[in-house]
């Protein structure tokens, strides 16, 4: 049951991310005729040129990419990617019918706000191990046979897609707004992922270190390292607990310490990266 609830929570968070992403496109970017990157960008170009609803080319292109990737990659793109594509298609279909007029009249503001929402949405999906498909799948397929960074492939594809808007609008200004959206989206994705993976290191000084360590191990399911220390002023020997946890777990640790020893001394530090079981893998 616990595994089911975790899976349900992950898909709920992914759904929220997809809604935010779809709202950014349909409420800000599309009404302002701004083209972003990815397959969604291609779908918007088709919409601008033919008035075919966004969801139709988006779903069609992704369906073709998934069928091709089944041959090339097997099932490596995952069930969450297929789920994301289907749900995002549904959101595009519904929201584009509801939102007909731009929410803001200023194009630069539309590019920034739309880019933020699109990036935050994708970042949330990525943080749960999902993907919105599109150029991600293309990058994975190319990377299988060529030693090219997937990030570079996606960047080059986005530049080409956004630049192609000139064929429809004959406007350099539209291209510039598209690049603004691309940059803001990339920054928002990184910001969300950094926040989701942020880790803190706690040094805990307490006479009740055994009870605190036991409670953390049971309730938070995190490892604890205990080292010997000595107070320079008091000259007394003491035990120091070192705990590494995700940022969102730190409040649970602090609550446990407060319940057991309100007078404990605690140092909380942000760390650049933690690699190993329960955290990230070494990718170099």
C-alpha positions as CSV (number, residue, x, y, z in Angstrom):
1,X,0.0,0.0,0.0
2,X,2.9,2.3,0.8
3,X,4.3,1.8,-2.7
4,X,0.9,2.5,-4.2
5,X,0.5,5.7,-2.2
6,X,4.0,6.9,-3.2
7,X,3.2,6.2,-6.9
8,X,-0.2,8.0,-6.6
9,X,1.5,11.0,-5.0
10,X,4.1,11.1,-7.8
11,X,1.5,11.0,-10.5
12,X,-0.5,13.7,-8.7
13,X,2.5,16.0,-8.6
14,X,3.2,15.2,-12.3
15,X,-0.4,16.1,-13.2
16,X,0.0,19.5,-11.4
17,X,3.2,20.2,-13.2
18,X,1.6,19.4,-16.6
19,X,-1.3,21.7,-15.8
20,X,1.0,24.6,-14.9
21,X,3.0,23.9,-18.1
22,X,-0.2,23.9,-20.3
23,X,-1.5,27.0,-18.6
24,X,1.7,28.8,-19.4
25,X,1.4,28.0,-23.1
26,X,-2.3,28.5,-23.5
27,X,-2.7,31.6,-21.3
28,X,0.4,33.5,-22.1
29,X,2.6,32.3,-25.0
30,X,0.0,31.2,-27.6
31,X,-2.3,34.3,-27.3
32,X,0.8,36.5,-27.7
33,X,1.9,34.4,-30.7
34,X,5.2,33.5,-29.1
35,X,6.9,30.3,-30.1
36,X,8.8,28.3,-27.5
37,X,10.9,25.2,-27.9
38,X,10.2,21.4,-28.1
39,X,7.4,19.6,-29.8
40,X,5.0,22.0,-28.2
41,X,6.8,24.8,-30.1
42,X,6.4,22.8,-33.4
43,X,2.7,22.3,-32.5
44,X,2.2,26.0,-31.9
45,X,3.8,26.8,-35.3
46,X,1.3,24.4,-37.0
47,X,-1.5,26.1,-35.1
48,X,-0.4,29.6,-36.1
49,X,-0.2,28.5,-39.7
50,X,-3.3,26.4,-40.0
51,X,-5.5,27.0,-37.0
52,X,-5.4,23.3,-36.2
53,X,-5.9,23.0,-32.4
54,X,-2.6,22.7,-30.5
55,X,-3.3,19.3,-29.0
56,X,-3.7,17.5,-32.4
57,X,-0.1,18.1,-33.8
58,X,1.3,17.7,-30.3
59,X,-0.2,14.3,-29.8
60,X,0.5,13.2,-33.4
61,X,4.2,14.1,-33.3
62,X,4.7,12.5,-29.9
63,X,2.9,9.3,-30.9
64,X,5.2,9.0,-33.9
65,X,8.3,9.6,-31.8
66,X,7.1,7.0,-29.2
67,X,6.5,4.4,-31.9
68,X,10.0,5.0,-33.3
69,X,11.6,5.0,-29.9
70,X,10.0,1.6,-29.2
71,X,12.2,0.2,-32.0
72,X,15.3,2.2,-31.0
73,X,15.2,2.5,-27.2
74,X,12.8,-0.2,-26.1
75,X,10.7,0.9,-23.1
76,X,13.5,3.1,-21.6
77,X,11.4,6.3,-21.9
78,X,9.0,5.0,-19.3
79,X,5.3,4.9,-18.5
80,X,5.4,8.3,-16.9
81,X,6.4,9.9,-20.3
82,X,3.4,8.3,-22.0
83,X,1.2,9.5,-19.1
84,X,2.6,13.0,-19.4
85,X,2.0,13.2,-23.1
86,X,-1.7,12.0,-22.8
87,X,-2.5,14.3,-19.9
88,X,-0.8,17.3,-21.4
89,X,-2.7,16.7,-24.6
90,X,-5.9,16.8,-22.6
91,X,-5.0,20.0,-20.8
92,X,-4.1,21.7,-24.1
93,X,-7.4,20.6,-25.6
94,X,-9.5,22.0,-22.7
95,X,-7.5,25.2,-21.9
96,X,-7.2,26.3,-25.5
97,X,-11.0,26.2,-25.8
98,X,-11.4,28.2,-22.6
99,X,-8.7,30.8,-23.0
100,X,-9.3,32.9,-26.2
101,X,-7.8,36.3,-25.3
102,X,-4.3,37.2,-23.9
103,X,-4.2,37.6,-20.1
104,X,-1.6,40.4,-20.5
105,X,-1.2,42.7,-23.4
106,X,2.6,43.2,-23.2
107,X,4.5,40.6,-25.2
108,X,7.6,40.7,-23.1
109,X,5.6,40.0,-20.0
110,X,3.8,37.1,-21.8
111,X,7.2,35.6,-22.8
112,X,8.6,35.8,-19.2
113,X,5.5,34.6,-17.3
114,X,4.7,32.0,-19.9
115,X,8.3,30.8,-19.9
116,X,8.3,30.6,-16.1
117,X,5.2,28.6,-15.9
118,X,6.3,26.3,-18.7
119,X,9.6,25.7,-17.0
120,X,8.2,25.2,-13.6
121,X,5.8,22.7,-15.0
122,X,8.4,20.7,-16.8
123,X,10.7,20.9,-13.7
124,X,8.0,19.4,-11.5
125,X,7.5,16.6,-14.0
126,X,11.3,16.0,-14.2
127,X,11.6,16.0,-10.4
128,X,9.2,13.0,-10.2
129,X,11.1,11.0,-12.9
130,X,8.8,11.9,-15.7
131,X,9.3,13.5,-19.1
132,X,7.1,15.4,-21.5
133,X,8.5,13.5,-24.5
134,X,9.1,15.4,-27.7
135,X,12.7,16.5,-28.2
136,X,13.7,14.5,-25.1
137,X,13.0,11.3,-27.0
138,X,14.8,12.6,-30.1
139,X,17.9,13.4,-27.9
140,X,17.8,10.0,-26.3
141,X,17.7,8.3,-29.7
142,X,20.5,10.3,-31.2
143,X,22.6,10.0,-28.0
144,X,22.4,6.2,-28.3
145,X,24.4,6.2,-31.6
146,X,26.3,9.5,-31.4
147,X,28.4,10.8,-28.5
148,X,26.5,14.1,-28.4
149,X,25.1,15.7,-25.2
150,X,21.3,15.5,-25.0
151,X,21.3,19.0,-23.7
152,X,23.0,20.3,-26.8
153,X,20.6,18.4,-29.1
154,X,17.6,19.9,-27.3
155,X,19.2,23.4,-27.4
156,X,19.9,23.2,-31.2
157,X,16.4,21.8,-31.8
158,X,14.8,24.7,-29.8
159,X,16.8,27.3,-31.7
160,X,15.7,25.9,-35.1
161,X,12.1,25.7,-34.0
162,X,11.9,29.2,-32.6
163,X,13.8,30.7,-35.6
164,X,11.2,28.9,-37.9
165,X,8.5,31.3,-36.6
166,X,10.0,33.9,-38.9
167,X,8.5,31.9,-41.8
168,X,5.0,32.6,-40.4
169,X,5.2,36.0,-38.8
170,X,8.1,37.6,-40.8
171,X,9.1,39.2,-37.5
172,X,12.5,39.3,-35.8
173,X,10.8,40.6,-32.7
174,X,8.8,37.3,-32.4
175,X,12.0,35.3,-32.6
176,X,13.6,37.4,-29.9
177,X,10.6,36.9,-27.6
178,X,10.9,33.1,-28.3
179,X,14.5,33.1,-27.2
180,X,13.5,35.0,-24.1
181,X,11.0,32.3,-23.4
182,X,13.5,29.6,-24.0
183,X,16.1,31.1,-21.6
184,X,13.5,31.7,-18.9
185,X,12.1,28.2,-19.3
186,X,15.5,26.6,-19.0
187,X,16.3,28.7,-15.9
188,X,13.0,27.8,-14.2
189,X,13.5,24.1,-14.9
190,X,17.0,24.3,-13.3
191,X,15.6,26.2,-10.3
192,X,12.9,23.7,-9.6
193,X,15.2,20.7,-10.0
194,X,17.8,22.3,-7.8
195,X,15.2,23.0,-5.1
196,X,13.9,19.4,-5.3
197,X,17.3,17.9,-4.9
198,X,18.6,20.4,-2.4
199,X,20.3,18.6,0.5
200,X,21.2,19.9,4.0
201,X,23.8,18.7,6.5
202,X,22.9,18.9,10.2
203,X,25.4,18.8,13.0
204,X,23.6,17.9,16.3
205,X,25.1,18.5,19.7
206,X,23.0,17.0,22.5
207,X,23.4,14.9,25.7
208,X,20.4,12.9,24.5
209,X,22.1,12.0,21.2
210,X,21.1,8.3,21.5
211,X,17.4,9.0,21.7
212,X,17.7,11.6,18.9
213,X,19.6,9.2,16.6
214,X,17.2,6.3,17.2
215,X,14.1,8.5,16.5
216,X,15.7,9.9,13.3
217,X,16.6,6.4,12.1
218,X,13.0,5.1,12.7
219,X,10.9,8.1,11.7
220,X,12.9,9.6,8.9
221,X,14.7,6.5,7.7
222,X,18.0,8.3,7.3
223,X,21.5,7.2,8.3
224,X,23.3,9.0,11.1
225,X,27.0,9.3,11.7
226,X,28.3,9.8,15.2
227,X,31.7,11.3,15.9
228,X,33.6,12.2,19.1
229,X,34.0,15.9,20.0
230,X,35.3,18.0,22.8
231,X,34.2,21.4,23.9
232,X,37.2,23.8,23.9
233,X,35.7,26.0,26.6
234,X,34.2,23.3,28.8
235,X,36.9,20.7,28.0
236,X,34.1,18.1,28.2
237,X,33.9,15.1,25.8
238,X,30.7,15.0,23.7
239,X,29.1,13.1,20.8
240,X,28.2,14.9,17.6
241,X,25.5,13.5,15.2
242,X,25.9,14.2,11.5
243,X,22.8,13.8,9.3
244,X,22.3,14.4,5.6
245,X,18.7,14.8,4.4
246,X,16.7,16.4,1.6
247,X,15.7,19.9,2.4
248,X,12.0,19.0,2.8
249,X,13.0,16.4,5.4
250,X,14.9,18.8,7.6
251,X,11.8,20.1,9.4
252,X,11.0,16.6,10.6
253,X,14.6,16.3,12.0
254,X,14.2,19.6,13.8
255,X,10.8,18.6,15.2
256,X,12.3,15.4,16.6
257,X,15.2,17.2,18.2
258,X,12.8,19.8,19.8
259,X,10.7,17.0,21.2
260,X,13.6,15.2,22.8
261,X,16.0,18.0,23.7
262,X,14.8,21.6,23.2
263,X,18.2,22.8,24.5
264,X,20.2,20.9,21.8
265,X,22.7,22.9,19.7
266,X,22.2,22.4,15.9
267,X,24.1,23.6,12.9
268,X,22.3,23.4,9.5
269,X,24.3,23.8,6.3
270,X,23.4,23.6,2.6
271,X,25.6,21.3,0.6
272,X,26.4,21.4,-3.1
273,X,25.8,17.7,-3.8
274,X,25.4,14.3,-2.1
275,X,26.1,11.1,-3.9
276,X,25.2,7.6,-2.7
277,X,22.3,5.5,-1.6
278,X,19.2,7.6,-1.0
279,X,20.6,10.6,-2.9
280,X,22.0,11.2,-6.4
281,X,24.2,8.9,-8.5
282,X,27.7,9.8,-9.6
283,X,27.3,10.7,-13.3
284,X,30.9,11.8,-14.3
